[in-house]
Amino acid sequence: MTHSLPLSRRRVCCALATTPWLASMCGVSGCATGAAPAGGDARGGAGGGTDAGAADGDGAKLRQAIAGPQRTAAFRARDGARHPFETLRFFGLAPGQTVVEVSPGGGWFTEILAPYLREHGQLHAAHYPRDSASEYERRGRGNFDAKLAAHPAVYDRVRVGTQPAATRGFGGIAPPGGADMVLTFRNLHNWIEAGHLERSLAAFHGVLKPGGVLGVEEHRAPPGTPLATVIRSGYVPEEMVIAKAREAGFELAGRSEVNANPLDTKDHPHGVWSLPPTLRGGDVDRARFVAIGESDRMTLRFVRAR
């Protein structure tokens, strides 16, 4: 079938299609498609991964990266709470994509993304600036850089730049033609508190190609939670995230409950930090918080639609 839609519309359609049949219903061909995973909606890739070496239709390559020896034991121990395979498959990750991981922290997901994308794709890690005025941020960036430098066989092709903030966009991250995917895990509450969620979302939109995917995982507050409580607790209402993303030019393409936790009552004395892995309350009610587990989280897939 010949392409009958403008390029930007075709890319969006491909991003939303999960089978060749759905792609054909859009009037396009050549979309990278795959079956939707359990717990989610669309999964099709946003680009890249079209050659045989970069394909991962059954997820075997992703499972290999998750099981790899490069992973920190303490990180691997949290797989049951963080569901890396299901989360990344829901977002539509493929080995041939250009991916920007925003605020990777100590590299929990970097340990999976870097080897997975190393041969056929490209991982950009947007971290704190090395010269940040914050000692916490400088230390975090230094630890991350040291981690990558210590294991070149895994991380030598990761390109590290700086993440957006109140007075800047991305630094050193401008993939030619745009990125296929921007991923951020449990960071939006920090940007809300810092007052630059909108600026960060605009930067994500700008770095993505049309039809590119924004994957978001975030602690989920009850609907209607006021801003002051969001800042204090670290939990964000899902409708707030969706509204802000739409204002920035994204369309919601899917939701997954893979990171949901019905045991999380979200009314803890230290907010989300009462729960593992932080357990900010120390020994006070520790057994109760450990029994709850990690937070209830939304997992949302957006597409750059304009």
N, C-alpha and C positions, 0 to 999 in steps of 0.2 A: 504494500500500500504506500502511495506517495504521501509525503508530509503535507498536510493541508493547513497546519496551524503555524503562527509565528513562532520563532525559536524560543522565546521566553515561555510561551504557553506550552510548547512541547516539553520543555524541561520540567515544568510544574506537573504536567500530566504524567510524565515518566516517574517523577518522584512519588506520586500518589498511587501509581499502578502497582499491583502486587503480583500480577500474572501477565504473560503475553496477551491473553485474551482481553484483559482490562485495558492494556495499552492499545490494542487494536480498536477498542471501543472509543478511545480518544482520537482515533485517526492518525496514530503514529506507529512507527516500527523502530526496532533497535533499542528499546528500553532495557536496562538491566533490571530484571524482575526476580522475585522469589516469593515463596510462600510466606504468608503472615505468621509470625510466631504466636505461641500461646500467650494470652494476656495482653494482646495489643491489636492495633489496626494495621495500617500500611507499614511495609518494611522495605520496599524497593529502594535501591541505591540512588544517590543523587548524581552519580557520574563516576567514571573510572571503573576499574575492575572488569573490563569487557573482554580482555584477552584471557587465554586459557590459564596462564600462569597466575593471573590475578583473581580468578574466580574462586568462590567459596560457597557454592550453593547449599551445601549441607552443613556448613559451619564447622567442618573438621579443622580447618586452619585456625579458626578462632579458639576452638577448644584446646588445640595444641599450644597456642600462646598463653592461655590461662593456666595450663598445666606445666608450663615451662619452668626450668630451674632458675631463671632470672628473677623470679618473684620472691619478695620478702616473706618469710614464714608468718609474721604477724599480719601481713596484708592478706595472705592466702587464707588465714584462719577466719577472716570475715566474709568469705565468699557466700556463705549461707545467708548472710544478712544483706549483702550488696548485689548479688545476682549479676555478675558481670556478663556472662554469656547472654542471658535473656535480655538484659538492658541494651547491650550493644547490637544485638540482632534486631531488636525492636527499632532502634534508631536507623538501621539500614547500613551498618558499617560493612565495607568491602575492602579487600587488600590493595586495590589499585587507586584508592581515593586520596585526595589531599585533605587532611583533617587538622583543625585547630583545636587544641585542648586548652581551655581558658582556666587559669588559676589551678594548676595541677597539684599544688601543695607539695607533699612529700613524694608524689609520683605513684599513687595507688593505681590509677588507671593507666598512667604512662608505662608502667611495667608490662602491661598487656598490649597497649596500642603501638609502642615502639617496635617490638619484634614483628607484630602482625603487619605493619605497614612498611617495614624496612626495605623489602625487595622490590615492590611494585608501586608503592604509594609514597606519601610524604606526611610526616607528623611535624606540626609546628606546636610548640609549647609556649603559651603566653603566661609568663610568670611576673613576679614583682621586679622592679628595676634594681640593678645591682647597687645603684647609688641612692636608694630610697632614704628619705629622712627618718623612716621608722626602723629601729634596730630589729624588731620582729621580722619585718619584710626583708631586710638585708640578710638576716640569718637564714630565713626560709629559702631565699634565692641561692645563697651560698651552698646550703646543704643540697639543693636540687642540682646545681651545677656539678658539685663534687660527686654526686651519685652517678650522673651521666658520664663524667670523665673517668670514673673508676671501672666502667664496663663498656669499652668502646665497641665490642663485638655486638652489643645490643643497641646502644644509644648513639653511635657515631653519626648517624644520619638525621637525628632529631635537630631541628632548627629552633633555637630558643630565642624568643623575643619578650616584649613586655605587654602586659594586659592593659586594657583601657581603665581609666580612672576619671575623676571629676574634671581634670584639666587636660586630658590627652586621650587619643585613640590608641590603636595598636602601635607598638614600636617594633620595627624590624620584621613585621609579618605582613606580606603583601603578595600572596601566591599569584603568579601570572594567570589571568583568566578567572581568578576567584577560587575559593576553596569549595570543596564538595560538602563539607560538614564542619560545623562548630559544635563542640561538646562542652558542657559545664555541669559539674556534679556538686550539689549542695553548697552553692556559692551565692545565690541571689539575695539571701537575707543579709549578707555582708554588704552588698552593693546598695541595697535599700537603706541600710543604716548609714552608709557613707554618702548617700545622696546622688549616686550616679547610675542607677539601674537603667534609666532611659538612655543615657549616653552610651553605656555599654551595649545595650541592645542595638542601638544605631550603628555602633562599630561592628557588631556581628553581622548585621545586614549588609554593611558595606564591604566586608571581606568575603562574603559568600557569592558564588555565581548565581544567576537566576535559577530557581528550582533547587538550590542548595538547602541542606537540612540543618536546623538548629535543634540539638537534643538537650533537654533540660531535665535534671533530677533535682528535686528540692523538697525539704521538710514541709509537710502540708498542714496548714492551719484550718480550723473550722471555717465555713463560709461566713463572711461578714466580720472577721477578726479585725479590730481597729489597728491602725498603723503603729501606735505606741506599743501595743502588745506584740505585733510582728517583730519590732526592733528588740523588745525585751526578751522574747521567747525564742526567736530564731525560726519560728514556723510562719509560713506565708500562705495566704489563701490562694487556691488554684485559680479562682476567677481573676484575681489581681494579676497573676503571671500571664494569663491568656490575654487579658485586656491590654497590658503593657506591650506584649509581643505584637499584637495586632496594630497598635499605634505605630510600632516601628517598621511595619510593612511585612509581617509574617502572617501566614494562615496556619491554623491548627490542623495537622494532618493525622494525628492519632494520639490516643492516651493508652497507657498500660498501667495495670495494677500490680505489676511484678514486684514493686518495692513497697507495696502497701503493708501496714502492720495494724490490724484491728485492736491489738492490745494497748496501743499507745493512746493514752487519754489526753495528752498534750497540755496538761495543767500542772507541770512539775515545777518545783521551787526554783530550779536553775534553768528553766526552759528546756530546750532540746539537749542541752549540755548535761542535764541530769542523767541522761541515758548513755549506754555504751556508744562509742568507745571512750568518751570523755569521763563520765561518772564524776562530775564536778563536786557532788556532795560528799565524796569520800566514803566513809563507812556508814553514813546515815542512810537508811533504807536501801543500802546497796543491793541486797538480794532481790528486793522488789524491782529495782530498775534493771538489773541483769535479766530477770525473768521476762520483763517487757521486751527487751532487746533493742535494736536500733530503731530509729524513728519511723513513723508512717510517712511515706514520701510519694509525691506525684512524679510521674515519668511521662513527659510530654514531647511530642515530635512536631516541630513546626517546619514549614517550607517558606523560603523567600519567594513571595508571589509577585513582587513588583520591585 
